[in-house]
Amino acid sequence: MLPNSQLSLIPLGAGDLIDRAVRLYRKNFWTFALIAAPPMLIGTVFLFGWTMLGRNLFAVNSSNSVETGFYQVFIYLRSILIWIVQTVATLVVMGGASRNFVRNLLFDERITFRETYRNTKKRVGGLIVASTLIVVVLGFFAFVLFYLVMLVGFLGGLVIGSVFQFSTILMGILLTVFVAAVIFGGFWLFFLVVSRFVYVPQIMLVEGAPAMSAIGRSAMLAGKNVKRIAALFIFSIVATYSALALLFIPFGWYAWVSGIDFVSFDAADTIPAWYQIGSQIISQISLILLTPVWMIGLCLLYVDERVRKEGYDIELMAARRLGGIPKVSAEYLNPLQPALSEKTTPVKSSGVTRKNEKNSKMTILGLD
């Protein structure tokens, strides 16, 4: 990792955020790839079992279109469930990685696979509950928003088409502008809602907050970061599909040479299991390679938001130079909170004496 003297805690713009995330990933490529691998491997095992179950339940190579249709629905359901499982697992692991990341800022500790999953294990129950709730809520919101955008676009298109039918050119220009505005508005509204939930894993592991409190704290901490989250998301998607294309094109050529007809509408020409599993494995490899950029970016964004709003860089500097906040008598109220939630009982990890965690309620600027 970069030493603390080089990893300055300055406010990050969208481009700075992506640039720093990529640089950190490049310097620790294998570590971050290993950290991202378990959630994807869980999805791959789930994928293989679900595909084999579908093959045994339905006669996919028969001429029975109903049977084949049920199989396609079964496979579509598999894709949704895999997305949920992998997203939840990624958010859970992100919490452990964020604590490791902040300890790197404080003590120059290396970000390691072992430490990330040690942190994750300590709060795994709460992380799973919070992450599942986030995925379900955001997934339902995205589903409703998608059809709402389509409805608004359709109705607006009908109005524009009926009013400006006297000029085809003018109608085409207005339709293009209107559709672009509706799509942009839908994306902006989606990322506005997403931005209120993205800090939950980090808050739980860094600040020691319980799951429900972390959700409220994340909404409070989220500010005008829609553009940066959208930029990070779009960059991750483009990079993932670019990597997917590089891996998938040779595989698709091999499948085509092997006689797979991708445009056939004959029920008997169902795509074979080896191709379905192989294409999904390629997708998992792409996600393993690119998910760390998203994880690192959100950890950087969390620290950046606290630096902007709460002077977190001062808290980190104080903790680094002065150590932990001393205990006071129970009869006094200590308004100060640590920059990293921790216990006072030292334990040894990898030959280095360090402190365990404790649940510590964090407040803005560390003050009540």
matplotlib code that plots the C-alpha trace (Angstrom):
import matplotlib.pyplot as plt

x = [0.0, 0.9, 2.5, 0.3, 2.5, 1.6, -2.1, -3.2, -6.8, -7.9, -11.4, -11.7, -13.6, -15.1, -12.0, -9.7, -11.8, -11.6, -7.9, -7.0, -9.1, -7.4, -3.9, -4.5, -5.9, -3.0, -0.5, -2.3, -3.8, -3.6, -4.7, -7.8, -8.6, -8.4, -10.6, -13.2, -13.0, -15.1, -18.4, -18.0, -17.1, -20.2, -22.2, -20.5, -21.2, -24.8, -24.9, -23.7, -26.1, -29.1, -28.3, -28.0, -31.2, -33.0, -31.6, -33.0, -36.4, -37.2, -36.8, -34.9, -34.1, -37.6, -40.0, -42.3, -42.3, -44.1, -41.3, -38.6, -40.4, -40.5, -36.8, -36.1, -38.1, -36.1, -32.8, -34.0, -34.9, -31.4, -29.8, -31.8, -30.9, -27.3, -27.2, -28.8, -26.4, -23.3, -24.3, -25.0, -21.8, -19.8, -21.3, -20.5, -16.9, -16.7, -17.3, -14.3, -12.2, -13.2, -12.0, -8.7, -8.5, -8.9, -6.3, -4.0, -4.5, -4.0, -1.1, 0.2, -1.1, -1.2, -4.5, -4.6, -7.1, -6.8, -7.5, -10.4, -12.2, -11.3, -13.0, -16.0, -16.4, -16.8, -19.9, -21.1, -24.6, -25.4, -23.7, -25.8, -29.0, -28.2, -26.8, -29.9, -32.2, -30.3, -30.3, -34.0, -35.0, -32.8, -33.7, -37.4, -36.9, -34.9, -37.7, -40.4, -38.3, -37.5, -41.2, -42.1, -39.4, -40.8, -44.4, -43.4, -41.4, -44.2, -46.9, -44.6, -43.8, -47.5, -48.1, -45.2, -46.1, -49.8, -48.9, -46.0, -47.2, -47.1, -43.3, -41.4, -38.0, -39.2, -41.0, -37.9, -35.7, -38.2, -38.6, -34.9, -34.4, -37.4, -36.3, -32.7, -34.1, -36.3, -33.5, -31.1, -33.7, -34.3, -30.6, -30.1, -33.1, -31.7, -28.2, -29.7, -31.4, -28.4, -26.1, -28.1, -27.2, -23.7, -21.9, -23.7, -21.0, -18.2, -20.1, -20.8, -17.2, -15.4, -17.8, -19.1, -22.8, -25.6, -27.3, -30.4, -28.4, -25.9, -28.6, -29.8, -26.2, -25.5, -28.4, -27.3, -23.7, -24.6, -24.4, -24.0, -22.1, -24.6, -22.2, -19.2, -21.2, -22.6, -19.1, -17.7, -20.6, -20.4, -16.7, -17.0, -19.7, -17.8, -14.6, -16.4, -18.0, -14.8, -13.0, -16.0, -15.8, -12.1, -12.8, -16.1, -15.3, -12.9, -15.4, -18.3, -16.2, -15.5, -19.2, -20.2, -17.6, -19.0, -22.4, -24.4, -27.2, -27.7, -30.6, -32.6, -36.2, -36.6, -37.2, -35.0, -32.0, -31.7, -28.3, -26.2, -25.3, -21.5, -22.0, -24.3, -22.0, -18.9, -20.3, -21.3, -17.8, -16.4, -18.8, -17.6, -14.0, -14.7, -16.5, -13.6, -11.2, -13.3, -15.3, -12.3, -12.4, -16.0, -15.1, -12.0, -13.9, -16.7, -14.2, -12.4, -15.7, -16.7, -13.5, -13.8, -17.3, -16.2, -13.2, -15.5, -18.2, -16.6, -12.9, -12.1, -8.6, -8.0, -9.4, -7.2, -4.1, -4.8, -5.3, -2.1, 0.0, -1.6, -3.1, -6.4, -8.7, -8.2, -11.1, -12.8, -14.8, -18.3, -19.8, -18.5, -19.7, -16.8, -17.9, -14.9, -15.1, -12.2, -11.5, -11.8, -14.1, -11.9, -11.5, -8.7, -7.7, -4.6, -4.2, -1.6, -2.2, 0.5, 3.2, 1.9, 0.3, -3.1, -6.5, -9.8, -13.0, -15.8, -19.2, -18.8, -21.5, -19.9, -21.3, -20.6, -17.1, -16.9, -19.0, -22.5]
y = [0.0, 3.6, 5.0, 7.5, 10.4, 9.7, 8.8, 12.3, 12.7, 15.4, 15.8, 13.6, 14.5, 11.8, 11.4, 11.4, 8.8, 6.4, 7.1, 6.4, 3.3, 1.9, 2.8, 1.1, -2.0, -2.2, -2.1, -4.8, -6.8, -10.3, -9.4, -7.6, -10.4, -13.0, -10.8, -10.6, -14.2, -16.0, -14.1, -14.9, -18.6, -18.9, -17.7, -20.1, -23.1, -21.9, -21.5, -25.0, -26.7, -24.7, -25.5, -29.2, -29.2, -27.5, -30.1, -32.9, -31.3, -30.3, -32.2, -29.3, -31.0, -32.2, -30.7, -29.7, -25.9, -25.7, -27.8, -25.7, -22.5, -23.6, -24.3, -20.8, -19.3, -21.5, -20.3, -16.6, -17.1, -18.5, -15.3, -13.2, -15.3, -15.4, -11.6, -11.3, -13.8, -12.3, -8.7, -9.5, -11.4, -8.5, -6.0, -8.2, -8.5, -4.8, -4.1, -6.1, -4.5, -1.0, -1.6, -3.0, 0.1, 2.5, 0.6, 1.1, 4.9, 4.8, 2.4, 1.6, -2.0, -4.0, -4.8, -8.6, -11.4, -12.8, -9.5, -8.6, -11.9, -11.8, -8.4, -9.7, -12.8, -10.6, -8.8, -11.3, -11.7, -8.0, -7.5, -10.2, -8.7, -5.2, -6.1, -8.3, -5.5, -3.1, -5.4, -6.2, -2.5, -1.2, -4.1, -3.5, 0.3, -0.3, -2.6, 0.0, 2.8, 1.0, 0.5, 4.0, 5.5, 3.4, 4.5, 8.2, 7.8, 6.1, 8.6, 11.6, 10.1, 9.8, 13.4, 14.7, 12.6, 13.8, 17.5, 17.8, 15.4, 18.3, 18.3, 15.0, 16.6, 18.7, 15.7, 13.5, 16.1, 16.6, 12.9, 12.4, 15.1, 14.0, 10.3, 11.3, 13.5, 10.8, 8.2, 10.7, 11.6, 7.9, 7.2, 10.3, 9.3, 5.7, 6.9, 9.4, 6.6, 4.3, 6.9, 6.8, 3.1, 2.7, 3.4, 0.8, -1.9, 0.6, 2.3, -1.1, -2.2, 1.2, 2.9, -0.2, 0.7, -1.9, -2.7, -0.4, 2.5, 2.1, 2.5, 5.8, 7.0, 6.2, 8.3, 11.1, 10.9, 10.8, 14.2, 15.5, 12.4, 11.2, 12.2, 10.4, 7.2, 7.2, 7.7, 4.8, 2.6, 3.4, 2.9, -0.5, -1.6, -0.5, -2.1, -5.3, -5.7, -4.9, -7.7, -9.9, -9.2, -10.1, -13.4, -14.2, -13.6, -16.6, -18.8, -17.7, -18.5, -22.0, -22.5, -21.4, -23.8, -26.5, -26.1, -24.1, -22.1, -18.9, -17.6, -20.8, -20.7, -24.5, -25.8, -28.8, -26.5, -25.5, -24.1, -27.0, -27.0, -26.7, -23.4, -22.0, -22.9, -21.8, -18.4, -17.9, -18.9, -16.3, -13.7, -14.7, -14.2, -10.8, -9.8, -11.2, -9.0, -5.8, -5.9, -4.7, -1.4, -0.9, -2.0, 0.3, 3.2, 3.0, 2.7, 5.8, 7.6, 6.8, 8.2, 11.2, 12.0, 12.0, 14.1, 16.7, 16.8, 15.6, 16.4, 12.7, 13.4, 15.2, 12.3, 9.9, 12.1, 12.4, 8.7, 8.0, 10.4, 10.3, 6.8, 5.8, 8.1, 7.4, 6.1, 8.4, 7.6, 6.3, 9.3, 11.6, 11.8, 11.5, 13.4, 12.1, 8.9, 7.0, 7.3, 3.5, 1.6, -0.7, -2.5, -1.8, -5.4, -6.0, -9.1, -10.3, -10.6, -11.5, -10.8, -7.2, -6.2, -4.5, -3.9, -5.6, -3.9, -2.6, -1.2, 2.5, 4.9, 7.5, 10.9, 13.8, 15.2, 12.6, 14.8, 14.5]
z = [0.0, -0.3, 2.9, 4.8, 3.8, 0.2, 0.7, 1.5, 2.6, 0.3, -1.1, -4.2, -7.4, -9.6, -11.8, -8.7, -7.1, -10.0, -10.6, -6.9, -6.8, -10.0, -8.6, -5.3, -7.1, -9.5, -6.6, -4.7, -7.6, -6.3, -2.7, -3.9, -6.5, -3.7, -1.5, -4.3, -5.3, -2.5, -3.2, -6.9, -6.2, -4.1, -7.0, -9.4, -7.2, -6.9, -10.7, -11.4, -9.0, -10.2, -13.9, -13.2, -11.2, -14.1, -16.5, -14.3, -13.7, -17.3, -20.6, -22.2, -25.5, -26.3, -28.8, -25.9, -26.0, -22.6, -21.0, -22.6, -21.6, -17.9, -18.1, -19.5, -16.7, -14.2, -15.7, -15.6, -11.9, -11.4, -12.7, -10.3, -7.3, -8.2, -8.6, -5.1, -3.5, -5.0, -4.3, -0.7, -0.3, -1.9, 0.4, 3.4, 2.4, 1.6, 5.3, 6.3, 3.6, 4.7, 8.3, 6.9, 4.7, 7.6, 9.7, 6.7, 7.0, 10.7, 11.2, 7.7, 8.1, 4.9, 3.3, 3.4, 2.6, 6.1, 7.9, 5.7, 6.4, 10.1, 10.3, 8.2, 10.5, 13.6, 12.2, 9.6, 11.0, 11.0, 7.7, 6.0, 7.4, 6.4, 3.0, 2.2, 3.2, 1.0, -2.1, -1.8, -1.3, -4.1, -6.4, -5.9, -6.4, -9.6, -10.9, -10.2, -11.6, -14.8, -15.7, -14.5, -16.9, -19.7, -19.0, -18.8, -22.0, -23.8, -22.7, -23.5, -26.9, -27.7, -26.7, -28.7, -31.7, -31.7, -31.2, -33.6, -36.3, -38.8, -38.8, -38.8, -38.2, -35.3, -33.8, -34.1, -32.4, -29.5, -29.1, -28.9, -26.3, -24.3, -24.2, -23.3, -20.5, -19.1, -19.1, -17.5, -14.8, -14.1, -13.7, -11.5, -9.2, -8.9, -7.9, -5.6, -3.6, -3.9, -2.5, 0.8, 1.4, 0.1, 3.4, 5.5, 5.5, 6.2, 9.0, 10.7, 10.7, 11.1, 13.5, 15.2, 14.6, 14.5, 11.2, 11.5, 13.0, 10.1, 7.6, 9.2, 9.6, 5.9, 4.8, 7.0, 5.8, 2.1, 0.5, -3.0, -4.2, -6.8, -9.6, -8.1, -7.3, -10.8, -12.4, -10.3, -11.2, -15.0, -15.0, -13.2, -15.7, -18.8, -17.5, -16.5, -19.9, -21.7, -19.8, -20.5, -24.2, -24.3, -22.6, -24.2, -27.9, -28.2, -26.3, -28.5, -31.6, -30.3, -29.5, -33.0, -34.6, -32.4, -34.0, -31.5, -33.2, -31.1, -33.3, -33.6, -32.3, -32.3, -28.8, -29.6, -30.2, -26.5, -25.6, -24.1, -20.4, -21.0, -22.9, -20.2, -17.4, -19.4, -20.2, -16.6, -15.4, -17.7, -16.2, -12.7, -13.7, -15.1, -11.8, -9.7, -11.7, -11.6, -8.4, -6.3, -8.1, -6.9, -3.4, -3.2, -4.7, -2.1, 0.8, -0.6, -1.0, 2.6, 4.0, 1.7, 2.8, 6.5, 5.6, 3.9, 6.6, 9.8, 9.7, 9.7, 8.5, 11.8, 13.8, 11.9, 12.4, 16.1, 16.5, 14.6, 16.7, 20.1, 20.3, 21.6, 23.6, 27.4, 29.4, 31.9, 35.0, 34.4, 36.1, 33.4, 29.8, 27.3, 24.1, 22.2, 20.1, 18.5, 14.8, 14.6, 16.9, 19.0, 22.4, 24.8, 25.2, 23.0, 21.0, 18.6, 14.9, 12.4, 15.0, 15.6, 18.8, 18.1, 19.6, 19.1, 18.3, 20.5, 19.6, 19.7, 18.6, 16.2, 15.8, 13.5, 14.3, 17.1, 19.3, 20.9]

ax = plt.figure().add_subplot(projection="3d")
ax.plot(x, y, z, "-o")
ax.set_aspect("equal")
plt.show()
